[in-house]
Amino acid sequence: MDNGSIHGFRYDEETKTHYVIFADERKTWSLGEWSSDAGFLYYRLENRRLAHLILCGASFAKWQGKEVLTHSAPLERFEWLRSGEQGQIFSSDETVVQSLSEGLFDSRETVF
C-alpha cells in the first residue's frame, strides 16, 4: 500500500503475516487499520493474533480506533513481543508500561 508519504508492505507465510509501515514525515497518519505518528511500524500476526509490534518515533498508535499506545513524547523505540501467553516490552523509555492500553496485549482474544 502507498498513501502519499506513507508506504505499507505485507508478507504472508503459512500461519504468519508481517506488516511494515514507513512514514516519510513526522505527522499523524492513517493506513489500513492503523493510525499513528510513528516513522516506522512493524507488526506480525500469528494465526491472526498479534505476536510482535515495533514502533519507532511514536507518541501514539491506534488500531481500528482503539488506543494501543499513548505516550507524552515520541518514543525512540518500542517493542512488544508475545512470549507464550505473556508479553515482553522493550523500550527506550522505562515508563512506557503506563502508556499502554490496559489488557489489549494480554488478551487471548487479541485478533487483528
MITORKE-239869 format. One line per 8 residues: number of its first residue (from 1); their letters; for each residue y, z, x of C-alpha. Coordinates in steps of 0.001 Angstrom, whole numbers, always signed. Layout:
NUM) A) Y/Z/X ~ ...
END
This chain:
1) MDNGSIHG) +0/+0/+0 ~ +3521/-640/+1106 ~ +6584/+709/-682 ~ +9525/-390/+1478 ~ +9778/+2239/+4193 ~ +6518/+3902/+3065 ~ +3198/+2494/+4280 ~ -177/+3683/+2996
9) FRYDEETK) -3676/+2893/+4182 ~ -7118/+3705/+2799 ~ -10522/+3611/+4464 ~ -13728/+4132/+2457 ~ -17037/+5458/+3734 ~ -20122/+6226/+1643 ~ -19026/+9700/+463 ~ -15641/+9973/+2202
17) THYVIFAD) -12288/+8316/+1666 ~ -9470/+8583/+4219 ~ -5805/+8040/+3340 ~ -2869/+7752/+5740 ~ +782/+7501/+4709 ~ +3669/+6829/+7110 ~ +7335/+7160/+6144 ~ +9955/+5371/+8230
25) ERKTWSLG) +12827/+7555/+7035 ~ +13263/+11308/+6689 ~ +13795/+11484/+2943 ~ +11818/+12196/-199 ~ +9299/+9505/-1039 ~ +6543/+8843/-3573 ~ +3441/+6728/-3118 ~ +462/+6770/-5434
33) EWSSDAGF) -265/+10358/-6489 ~ +1790/+11901/-3658 ~ +5448/+12761/-3143 ~ +6805/+14439/-21 ~ +9377/+14277/+2736 ~ +6662/+14097/+5425 ~ +6898/+11482/+8140 ~ +3087/+11445/+8224
41) LYYRLENR) +492/+12484/+5642 ~ -3282/+12202/+6067 ~ -5945/+13403/+3690 ~ -9686/+12998/+3391 ~ -11761/+13305/+270 ~ -15469/+14058/+376 ~ -17236/+13434/-2919 ~ -13750/+13334/-4499
49) RLAHLILC) -12934/+16869/-3246 ~ -10099/+17477/-837 ~ -11643/+18167/+2576 ~ -8745/+17682/+5002 ~ -4945/+17481/+4756 ~ -2444/+16923/+7575 ~ +1339/+16779/+7201 ~ +3960/+16238/+9913
57) GASFAKWQ) +7674/+16775/+9386 ~ +7226/+18021/+5818 ~ +9022/+20729/+3904 ~ +7128/+19916/+717 ~ +4247/+17910/-679 ~ +3188/+17324/-4272 ~ +72/+15692/-5675 ~ +223/+14481/-9287
65) GKEVLTHS) +3418/+16506/-9662 ~ +1669/+19745/-8595 ~ +3118/+21577/-5638 ~ +753/+21651/-2690 ~ +3192/+22925/-67 ~ +6792/+24119/-254 ~ +8488/+25456/+2857 ~ +12088/+26380/+3663
73) APLERFEW) +12304/+23913/+6559 ~ +10293/+20890/+7683 ~ +7098/+21857/+9474 ~ +6377/+20102/+12737 ~ +2710/+20100/+11762 ~ +498/+21499/+9028 ~ -3246/+21090/+8731 ~ -5714/+22366/+6160
81) LRSGEQGQ) -9436/+21819/+6719 ~ -12226/+22746/+4319 ~ -14984/+24694/+6038 ~ -17766/+25347/+3551 ~ -16051/+26853/+526 ~ -13192/+28235/+2615 ~ -10175/+26514/+4111 ~ -8714/+26851/+7574
89) IFSSDETV) -4989/+26442/+8196 ~ -3327/+25333/+11407 ~ +448/+25081/+11521 ~ +3488/+25070/+13755 ~ +4826/+27950/+11611 ~ +2645/+31009/+11022 ~ +4464/+31878/+7792 ~ +3221/+28682/+6143
97) VQSLSEGL) +482/+30524/+4225 ~ +3217/+31909/+1966 ~ +4311/+28318/+1239 ~ +1005/+27092/-185 ~ +225/+26692/-3844 ~ -1975/+29611/-4763 ~ -5561/+28637/-5438 ~ -5177/+24870/-5066
105) FDSRETVF) -7066/+24621/-1788 ~ -9564/+27362/-2619 ~ -10759/+25801/-5838 ~ -14274/+24465/-6007 ~ -12848/+22094/-8588 ~ -10124/+20519/-6406 ~ -10756/+16896/-7237 ~ -8378/+14129/-6301
END
